[in-house]
Amino acid sequence: MTVALDPNDVAQYLKSHPEFFEHYAELLSQIHIPSPYGGKTVSITERQMGSLRDKVRQLEDKLAELIRFGETNDAIAGKVHRFGVALQGATSVAGALATIHSHLRDSFAVPHVAVRVWGVGRGETVEFSPVDEGIKTFISFAKVPYCGSAAGQPATAWLGDAGSHVRSLAQVPLRESETGACVGMLLLASEETQRFYPEMGTLYLEQIGDVAGAALLRAIG
């Protein structure tokens, strides 16, 4: 009478007795199994080599992806650095605002930018115009910049006629470095729905807000 073997028992036995294939090494070349790449059969050794090649390709793809991410981050970090250096040279509020707008438009390709400042100094430009208390409260308590849909965001009115066309935006608090008090907001917006999205990283946006806020406060005096 033939006794059927449980596949799990066979697998467990081979795991527990790796020396089995030392004593029966020829089985590795004699046993053939279906190939994952077609209907033919291959030896266990060939199947193992194929699996290893697949893993190597996956690791190479992952490494290439990490390199691309690293290069992208390096490029953004360079832009943020140049942005900060340029703002160091701004000696007036008008100069700081011009630098903020030009760098964000040209270096970061952000089509719509607006700035509002409150609680520090006074000015005749639109950047010092009254801001809705709801916006102030929202951005003052924000732990990180808000990134996402422009729908329902009242700050889009700062963009004038363009506000009705933007689909995504980032709202970045401008804070006083020593106290952390929110003294304004930097608005970045785009017609692209996924230019700014909830899951995106905000580290560089925070750095942009830090250097922009510092430059404006320094200029305001």
C-alpha positions as CSV (number, residue, x, y, z in Angstrom):
1,M,0.0,0.0,0.0
2,T,1.3,3.4,-1.0
3,V,1.3,6.0,1.7
4,A,0.7,9.6,0.5
5,L,3.2,12.1,1.9
6,D,2.0,15.4,3.2
7,P,3.8,18.2,1.2
8,N,4.1,20.2,4.5
9,D,5.9,17.3,6.1
10,V,8.3,17.0,3.2
11,A,9.0,20.7,3.3
12,Q,9.6,20.7,7.0
13,Y,11.9,17.7,6.7
14,L,14.1,19.4,4.1
15,K,14.3,22.6,6.2
16,S,15.3,20.5,9.2
17,H,17.8,18.4,7.3
18,P,19.8,20.7,4.9
19,E,22.4,18.0,4.6
20,F,19.9,16.0,2.6
21,F,21.1,17.6,-0.7
22,E,24.7,17.0,0.3
23,H,24.0,13.3,0.2
24,Y,21.8,13.4,-2.8
25,A,23.3,16.3,-4.8
26,E,22.5,14.8,-8.1
27,L,18.8,15.3,-7.4
28,L,19.2,19.0,-7.9
29,S,19.9,18.5,-11.6
30,Q,17.5,15.5,-12.0
31,I,14.4,17.1,-10.6
32,H,12.6,19.4,-13.0
33,I,9.8,21.9,-12.2
34,P,7.7,24.3,-14.2
35,S,9.4,27.5,-15.4
36,P,7.7,30.7,-14.3
37,Y,8.5,32.1,-17.8
38,G,6.7,29.5,-19.9
39,G,5.4,26.0,-20.2
40,K,8.8,24.3,-20.2
41,T,10.4,22.7,-17.2
42,V,13.8,23.6,-15.6
43,S,16.0,22.1,-13.0
44,I,15.8,23.3,-9.4
45,T,19.2,24.9,-9.9
46,E,18.0,26.8,-13.0
47,R,14.9,27.9,-11.1
48,Q,17.0,29.2,-8.2
49,M,19.2,31.1,-10.6
50,G,16.2,32.6,-12.3
51,S,14.8,33.7,-8.9
52,L,18.1,35.3,-8.0
53,R,18.2,37.2,-11.3
54,D,14.7,38.5,-10.6
55,K,15.7,39.6,-7.1
56,V,18.8,41.3,-8.5
57,R,16.7,43.2,-11.1
58,Q,14.3,44.3,-8.4
59,L,17.2,45.6,-6.2
60,E,18.7,47.4,-9.2
61,D,15.3,49.0,-9.9
62,K,15.0,50.1,-6.3
63,L,18.5,51.5,-6.2
64,A,17.9,53.4,-9.4
65,E,14.7,54.8,-7.9
66,L,16.5,55.9,-4.7
67,I,19.2,57.6,-6.8
68,R,16.5,59.5,-8.7
69,F,14.9,60.6,-5.4
70,G,18.3,61.6,-4.1
71,E,19.1,63.7,-7.2
72,T,15.7,65.4,-7.0
73,N,16.2,66.2,-3.4
74,D,19.7,67.6,-4.0
75,A,18.3,69.8,-6.8
76,I,15.5,71.1,-4.5
77,A,17.9,71.7,-1.6
78,G,20.1,73.7,-4.0
79,K,17.2,75.9,-5.0
80,V,16.2,76.5,-1.4
81,H,19.8,77.4,-0.6
82,R,20.0,79.9,-3.5
83,F,16.6,81.3,-2.4
84,G,18.0,81.9,1.1
85,V,21.2,83.5,-0.2
86,A,19.2,85.9,-2.4
87,L,17.0,86.9,0.5
88,Q,20.0,87.7,2.5
89,G,20.7,90.5,0.1
90,A,17.2,92.0,0.3
91,T,17.5,95.3,2.3
92,S,13.8,96.4,2.0
93,V,10.4,94.9,2.2
94,A,9.9,95.5,-1.5
95,G,13.2,93.8,-2.3
96,A,12.4,90.8,-0.1
97,L,8.9,90.4,-1.8
98,A,10.4,90.8,-5.3
99,T,12.9,88.1,-4.5
100,I,10.3,85.7,-3.0
101,H,8.0,86.1,-6.1
102,S,10.8,85.8,-8.7
103,H,12.5,82.8,-7.1
104,L,9.4,80.8,-6.5
105,R,8.1,81.6,-10.0
106,D,11.4,81.0,-11.9
107,S,13.4,78.5,-9.8
108,F,10.5,76.5,-8.4
109,A,8.0,77.0,-11.3
110,V,5.2,78.0,-9.0
111,P,2.8,80.0,-11.2
112,H,0.9,81.8,-8.4
113,V,2.3,83.3,-5.2
114,A,0.8,85.6,-2.6
115,V,2.1,86.9,0.7
116,R,0.3,88.4,3.7
117,V,1.9,89.8,6.8
118,W,0.1,90.8,10.0
119,G,0.9,91.9,13.5
120,V,4.3,93.4,12.7
121,G,4.8,96.8,11.1
122,R,2.6,98.5,8.6
123,G,2.7,99.0,4.9
124,E,0.8,100.4,2.0
125,T,1.1,97.3,-0.2
126,V,-1.4,94.5,-0.6
127,E,0.8,92.2,1.5
128,F,-0.2,94.2,4.6
129,S,-3.9,94.4,3.9
130,P,-6.4,92.9,6.4
131,V,-6.6,89.1,6.6
132,D,-9.7,87.1,7.5
133,E,-9.5,85.9,11.2
134,G,-10.4,82.4,10.1
135,I,-7.3,82.2,7.9
136,K,-5.1,83.6,10.7
137,T,-6.3,81.1,13.2
138,F,-6.0,78.2,10.7
139,I,-2.4,78.9,9.7
140,S,-1.3,79.9,13.2
141,F,-2.2,76.5,14.7
142,A,-0.9,74.5,11.7
143,K,1.9,72.2,12.7
144,V,3.1,72.0,9.0
145,P,2.2,73.7,5.8
146,Y,-1.2,72.8,4.4
147,C,-1.0,71.1,1.0
148,G,-4.0,70.0,-0.9
149,S,-7.1,71.0,-2.9
150,A,-7.8,74.7,-3.4
151,A,-11.5,74.1,-3.1
152,G,-13.1,75.9,-0.2
153,Q,-9.8,77.7,0.7
154,P,-10.6,81.4,1.2
155,A,-7.0,82.5,0.7
156,T,-7.4,81.8,-3.1
157,A,-9.1,85.3,-3.1
158,W,-5.6,86.7,-2.6
159,L,-4.8,85.7,-6.2
160,G,-7.5,87.8,-7.8
161,D,-9.0,86.5,-11.0
162,A,-6.5,83.6,-11.1
163,G,-8.0,82.3,-7.8
164,S,-10.9,80.7,-9.5
165,H,-8.6,78.6,-11.8
166,V,-6.2,77.1,-9.2
167,R,-6.8,73.5,-8.2
168,S,-4.1,72.9,-5.6
169,L,-2.2,75.0,-3.1
170,A,0.2,75.2,-0.3
171,Q,-0.3,77.5,2.7
172,V,3.0,78.1,4.5
173,P,3.1,79.9,7.9
174,L,5.6,82.7,8.3
175,R,6.8,82.7,11.9
176,E,8.9,84.8,14.2
177,S,12.0,82.7,14.8
178,E,12.4,83.3,18.5
179,T,8.8,83.1,19.7
180,G,7.3,81.0,16.9
181,A,4.5,83.4,16.6
182,C,2.8,83.3,13.2
183,V,3.1,86.7,11.5
184,G,2.0,85.9,8.0
185,M,1.4,83.3,5.4
186,L,2.9,82.4,2.0
187,L,0.5,81.1,-0.5
188,L,1.7,78.9,-3.4
189,A,-0.9,77.7,-6.0
190,S,-1.2,75.9,-9.2
191,E,-3.8,74.9,-11.8
192,E,-2.5,71.3,-11.5
193,T,-4.6,69.2,-9.2
194,Q,-1.6,67.2,-7.9
195,R,1.1,70.0,-7.7
196,F,0.4,70.2,-4.0
197,Y,-1.2,67.2,-2.3
198,P,-1.8,66.1,1.3
199,E,0.8,63.3,1.3
200,M,3.7,65.4,0.0
201,G,6.7,66.1,2.1
202,T,6.7,69.6,3.6
203,L,10.4,70.0,4.8
204,Y,11.4,72.2,1.9
205,L,8.2,74.3,2.2
206,E,8.9,74.8,5.9
207,Q,12.5,75.9,5.0
208,I,11.2,78.3,2.4
209,G,8.7,79.7,4.9
210,D,11.5,80.1,7.5
211,V,13.9,82.1,5.2
212,A,11.0,84.2,3.7
213,G,9.7,85.1,7.1
214,A,13.1,86.0,8.5
215,A,13.9,88.2,5.5
216,L,10.6,90.1,5.7
217,L,10.8,90.6,9.4
218,R,14.4,91.8,9.1
219,A,13.3,94.3,6.4
220,I,10.3,95.5,8.3
221,G,12.6,96.1,11.3
